[in-house]
């Protein structure tokens, strides 16, 4: 019995289920990057493979560096509440006292753990969407102000597609994997120019560029107060949604 008294070789030993946790992982965030007009805090999604056997030896360290830089910039890191590349990014963010939000495909914590076999570590908040992987991807991207694409598989390409269609700032992390090269070919073959995509092999530089792009994007097209889908109950072409 883990939480009780265990008899071992005639001795009574008190067993504890408490883990040793780094103090930074439970610390209050040191800073938040406020969006223009103090509307919310910048949220950067990290998308990548849950199974990283094909990603190369440097994938985990680059993922952690991404998370660290997101936290240092004062942004909130958002992920698909999964294993692999996104998990290591949240570990890096928590190392720097960052704030982490995970979007789960499951409807409940129990389903998240027992059915999907996903972790609950290194996340301050988990949103249980109940929409499976594809529905989770949509909510994850649309809840974020920018998206970083790391080493990934088909789910990562799905999240890239949503971000592309929604005109989110997208940072493609270049590395020993092939994801960045695949995305380059897809964008070129699509014949749809997109000036919201940047490429870089340096996680720090990539995050800095994304923060600048997302902040500027919010200043120009705030999705709540200034949207192309304007509606005016008075019929006088009001400048903002009421």
ABEGO torsion letter per residue (X at the ends): XAABBBBBGGBBBBBBABBBBBAAAABBBABBBBBBGGBEBBBBBBBBBABAAAAEAAAAAAAAAAAAAAAAAGBBBBBAGBBEAAAAAAAAAAAAGBBBBBBBABABAAAAAAAAGBBABGBABBBBAGAEAAAAAAAAAAABABBBBBBBBAAAAAAAAAAAAAGBBBBBBBBABAAAAAAAAAAAAAGBBBAABBBBABAAAAAAAAAAAAAAAAAABBAAABBABBBBAAGAGBABBX
